[in-house]
Amino acid sequence: MMSNIIEHFQTLTQIPHCSKEADKLLAFLVHFAKERGYEVEVDAIKNIFISKGNPTLCLQAHYDMVCMGKAPKIETYIEEGWMKAKESSLGADNGIAIAMMMQLMDEGKALEFLLTSDEEIGLIGANEVAFDIQSKVMLNLDSEDEAEVYIGCAGGADITAMKQDTYSEGKGQCYEVAVKGLVGGHSGVDIDKGIASAIKVLGGYLHENTVTQLASLYAGERRNSIPANAVAIVRSTKPLESQGEVSVRILNESPKVLTHGKATLEMIEAFRHGVHAMNDDLGIPDVSINLAIITSDEKGGLKVETSARAMEADALECLTQETVQMFISYGFSVQVEDKYPAWKPDISDFTELVNTQMKKEFGTSKLMAIHAGLECGVIAEKYPHIKFASIGPTICYPHSTREKVNVASVERIYSVLEAIIKRV
């Protein structure tokens, strides 16, 4: 059984499915389900709904992944019980869930399967779900810690700031200042783990060295990833040298610099990246924001992308407005996009059933909330009669090239899943 799930997952890793570029995997999954006698619907936003018989349980996962490093070219290997990828994200988030669903389809289980699109870039698919779901309970398979049952999650919003600058003559030597190859991580579940942001490290160095002339800046990878790389071209009238994680290289160029580059660098220094407040009751961050991506173009355009999260709607709104006003104060126009609700913790007969089966398998289990966006909150608003819970195998460092999944944990979670299916 276990080898089948891993084989299914290996197959998935060889089919490109980065967010917004997952059509090949969509076609594969539709064919896979139909070939096994399941009814399949695909909506305009590319969500997939699969069903057979008279199901009482709907399993839910997303089929896109965060592509980091060499992904979607993924080469997997197993080391000391962990599956990893060489120089790329692995896609265990959420590919392992899809692989388990494929195994259940191989077995012909009478279930509903909801596979959503583009979860990793703002729960886009979940926001448009409108299928006729018959089940009264839904089990999300996107959690990343075994022996834990998730019953709540953070809400979030993507805040994007843009500004049109101009170029003017600069002074002094030209330098490339870079921070490359930091470990990165998930901007929700890893935001409190002390992982350095390449953007903040770079900004801090430029601030300390009173660099004010910015020619260009390319920093960050994905909105929901802590930045691992950042590169700036600057000019300085005093010598700059490499320091710690910052590498400095002299360039024999005399580029023009952004007229308001100083203000942009001041904004980076002032931005409160990271955890703003902890939730002592849940033992997780309560409010946080990720300064995710900053890019400039040849015409002087600047774009800043951030991802805000909070466990309560009021706190998210407060953080959003605070961030919007900060950007405006530095001359940016601002858009708030892909806002999604928090999933308020809810204990029900279904969560108790899931928790009981988890305890039987692991000897222990906890009802938890997570500082990340699970699709349960969005889907629950559309289907208020459905009860939700979320489980998953142990996955470390998602959204980074360090991503890994514990192979034995996959087998144990699948055993829990089988037990839940029998009892719903």
N, C-alpha and C positions, 0 to 999 in steps of 0.2 A: 504493500500500500504506500509506504513512505517513498519508495523508489519511484513509484508512478507520479506522485506529486512533484518530486524534484525534477523528474523528466519533463513533466508539463511546464514547470517553471523555466527549465533550460530552453525549451522551445520558445517560450514567451520572450526570453532575453534576446533571441535572434530575430525577432520581428520588431522593427522600429516603432516606438510608441511614446515619443516625447509629447508633452502637451501641445495641442494644436496640430500634431503631425502623427496621429495614431490611426489613420484610415486603414492601413494594412492590417493592424491588429483587429480593428473592428470587423473587417471582412473575414478574417480567420475565425474569430469567435462566433460570428453568425453562422458560418459554414459548420463549425464544430458542433454547435447546438442542434442545428437542423438535421445533421447527419445522425444524431442520436435520438431523433424523434421529438424534439422540443419545439414548441411554438415560439417564434421570435418576432419582436417588434423593434424597429429603430425609429426614433423620432427625428425631428429636424435639427436638433442640437447634437445628435449622434449618441444619445443615451441608448442602451440596449436593454430590453426587457425579455426575459426568457422564462417559460413556464411549462409545466406538464402536470396532468391529472387535476386533483382537487387539493392544492397545497394549503397548508396552514402556517407555513413559515417562509418568509422572504429573506434571502441573503443578499447583502449589499456591499459593493466595493467599487472603486474607480479603476479604470484601465489605462489611464495615462501615467507617466512617471516624470520626475524631475531628472533631466539629462545634465550630468556634470562630467567634466573631464572628456574622455573619448566617447562617451555615450552619444548616440545609440549603438555604437560599436561596443559590445559588452563581451568580455572574456572572463568567465567565472572560474573559480577554483575553491576547494575546501581546505581549510587549515585549522587544525585543532578543534574540529566540530563546528566551525563557522564557515558559511559560504560568503565569498567576497568577489569583487570584480577588480581586474587589473586596470588601474588608472581611470576608473569611471565609477559613476554611481551604479548600483546594482539593480535597482528597480524592484526590490523585495517589497517596497512600499509602492504599489499595492499588488504587485505581481504574484506574491505568494498566495494572497486571497483568491485571485483568479485561478491559480493552479489548483487550489482546493475545490473550487467550484467545478472545474473541469473534471476532477476525479469523481465528484458526486454525479455529474452528468454521465460519465462512463458507467456508473452504477445504476443509472436510470431513476434517480430519486425524484419523487413527486414534490417539487419545490418551485418557488419563484426565485429568480435571480435578477437583481437590478444592478447593472453595470453602468456607472455614470462616466461622462466625458469631462475632460479638462478640470478635474478637481484641484489639481496643483496650481492653477493660475486663477483661483477665485471661486471654486465650487460652481463653475459655470453650468455644468450639466445638471447638478442637483437643483439649481434654481429654476429649471425649466421642466422638471419631471411632472408628467401628467398621465401616467399609465393607470389602467384599471387594476390596481393591486388588490388581490383578494385576501391576502393574509392579514391577520390581526396583530401579528408581531413581526418585527424586523431585526435581524442581527447584522450589524455592521462588522466587517472583518478588517478594519483599518487601524486597530490599536497595535501597540508595539511593545507590550510587556506581558509575558505570560503570568498566570496566577493573579490577574487583575481584570476586573469587569468595569468598563467605563460607562458611566450613566450621565455624563455631562461634559461639555467642552466650551472653550472660549468662542466668542464671536469675533469678527474681524472686519477690517476695511483696508483697501489699498489706497494710499494717498499719493498722488503724483503732482509734482510741481514743475513748471516750465518757465523759462525766461529767454528772451532774445537779447543777446548782448552784441557788442560790436568789438572790433579789434583796433588796437592802437600800438604805436611803437613801444618796444620794451628796452630795458637797459641791463647790462651785465651778461654774465655767462649763462648759456643754456644747459639745463640738466634734465635727464630722465630720472625721476624719483619713483621707485617702485616697491611695492610690498606684494610678494608672490608666494603662493603655495602654503598659505595658512590652512588650518584643518577644516574650517567651515563647519556647517551643521544646520540643523532645522531651526528656523527662526522662531518657532514656538517652544517645542519641548527642550531645545538646547540653549535657549536664550539666557538661562540662569546658571549655565555651567562654566562660566568664565572663559568662554571661547572668544578670542580677540577678533574684532572686525577690522579687515584690511583697510577699509575706508577711514575708520577712526584712528588707526595707527598711522596711516599716511598723513591725515589731517593734523594729528598731534605733532608729528615731526615738522611739517611745514610751519605750523604755528610757533613751535619752539625756536625755529630758526628764522622767524620773522620774514618768511617768504610771502610776498604779496602779488607777484606777477605770475599769473596762471595762463599758459597757452592752450593746454588741452587736458582733459581728464577722462579716463575710462576705468570704471571701477564697479566691482560686483558682478554677479552672475544671474541670479534669479531673485524675484521678490521675496520668496519664502525660504531663502538660504542666507545664512550669515556670510557676508562677503569674505572670500578667500584671497582675492587678488585686486589690486588697485595700482594704476600707473598714471602719473602726471608728468607733463612737460612744463617746466617752469623756467623762469629767468631770475637770477639773483646777483646782486652786486657784491655779495660776500661768498666765500668758498663754501660749498656743501660737501659733506663726506658721509659715507655709509655709516649706519648706526643701528645695531640690533637687527630687527627684522626688515629694516629699510635699506635698500640698495640704491646707490647714487652713481650715475654714469654721465660723464661730460659729453655733450653733443656739440659738434662743430656746425651749429646752425644759429640763425638770428631771427627766430620767429616773432611775429607780432603776438601780443598778449591780449587777453580779454580785458576790456575797459573796466568792468566791474568784477574782475577776478578776485580782488581782495575781499569783497563782500561774500562771494561764494565760499572762499576758504574760511571766513569767519563763521558762516552758517554751519559748515561741517564741524568746526570746533565746538560750536554752541549746541548742536543737535544732541538731544538726550537719548542716544541709542541704548537699548537694553531694557532691563526691568525697571518699571516705575514704582511698582508696589507688589508686595507678596500677599498671598491669601493664606493666612496662618491656619485657618481651619482645614484647608485642603492640602497645605504643604506644597503649593505650586505657585508660580507667578500669577498675580491677579491682573496686572496691567503691564504691557510691554510694547515696544516698537522697534522695528528693524530698519536701519538706514541701509537699504538693499543695493541700489544701483544708482550711479551718477555717470552720465555721458555728455560729451560735448560734440558738436559737429563743426564742419569747416566754415559755416556761416555764422558761428557765434551762438547757436542754439544750445541751451542747457536743459537737461531733463533729470529730475531726481525722483526715484521711486522708493516708496516705503511701505511697510506692512505693519499695521497696528492690530493689537489683540487685547481683549479684556473679557473677564468672566461675567460681567454684567453690562446690560445695554447702556445704562447711564454713564458708567466709567468709560465705555468705548466712545460714546458721543463726546464726552469731555476731552479725552485724549485726541480725538479726531479734530475737534475745533481748536484745541491748543496748537496742534501741528499745523493746521491750515493758517492760523494767524501768524505763526512763526515764519512760515514761508512767505506770506504776504509782506511781512516786515522787511524781508530781504529782496523784495521786488519781483517775486514769482507769482504767476497765476497758478491756481490749484484746482485739481479735480479729485473728487472722492469716488472711487470705483469699487465694484465687486464687494459691496458690503453684505455681510451675512450674519445671522443672529447667533447668539450663544444658545447652547442647549442646556437648559436649566436642569440640574440633577433631579432625577425622578426615580424613586424606588417603587417597583411594581411586582406583581406575581411573576412576570417574565424575568425581570432582573434577578429576583430571588432564585428562580429556576436555574438561570445561567450561573449564578454565583455558587449554587449547590453543586452543580456538575464540575465547576472549576475546582472546588474544594476536594471533591472525590478524586480528581486526577492529580492534584498537586499537594493535597494535604492542607493547603491554605489558600485564601483568596481575599481580595479587598474590593470594595465598591469605590470607584475612583472618578475623578474628573480630570481632564487634560487641558493644558494650555496650548491648544492647537485647534484647528478647525476640522471637526468631523462633520460629515454630511447629515448626520442625524438631526441637528438643529434645524436645518433648512427643510428637510423632508418632513419632519414632524409638524411644521406649520402647514404643510399641504395635506397631511393625512393625520389629523388630530386623534383619530380613533385607534391608530397603531401605537403599540408600545415598543420601545427601542432599548437595545443594549449593544455594546461594542466590545469585541475581544480580538486578540491576535497573538502571533508568536513573538518572541523577543527579537526585535530589530534595533540595532544601534546605529547612530549617526546617519539617519536618512537625509536625503538632499545633499549628500557630500560624497566624495570619492572614497571615504572611509566606511561607507554603508556596509553592513554585514547582517546576516540573519543566522540565528542558531538553528542548526539542522534538526537536532533532537526536539527543540521547542516546537517546530512545525508539526512533528508527529504527535506530540502531546496535545497541542491545540486541536488538531484534527480529531483526536479521540474525544475531546470535549464536544466538538461540533457534532460528531456522530451521536453522542449521548443526548444532546439537546434536540436533535432532529427526531429521535425516537420518542421523546417525551412531550413535544409541543402538540 
